[in-house]
Amino acid sequence: MGDAEEVRPFLIRTAVPGDMTAWRDVFRRSPCPARAARANLLAHPGVLALSGLAVREGRMRAAVAGRIVGFGTWISAGEAVEMEDLFVDPDRRGQGTGRALVADRIAIARVTGSAVSR
């Protein structure tokens, strides 16, 4: 990214069912975390499915800058909270989106009295 290029700020909010197309796009375009499995996953795209369960359960937060540029989901076990998924649009990588989503989840956990597992 050049110095003259502007980084658009974003807000983080709870994802809603109407966001499904946008977050699925971010999910599919994100680099595969398991490089060794990438060819197999791309050969079988059905494996790269992300259900709307986390959205329906209120467990997804989305980073929005005119469009969804990242999202994270979490799971809770008793009083502990653990990040389950974290995806950032490839065009926004390295700009603090993922870091902001994690910080957002930590802040929510602190307010609700949950322990955070990293």
Secondary structure, DSSP 8 states (H G I E B T S, - for coil): --TTS-----EEEE--GGGHHHHHHHHHHS--S-GGGHHHHHHSGGGS---SHHHHTT-EEEEESSSEEEEEEEEEETTEEEEEEEEE-GGGTTTTHHHHHHHHHHHHHHHHT-EEE-
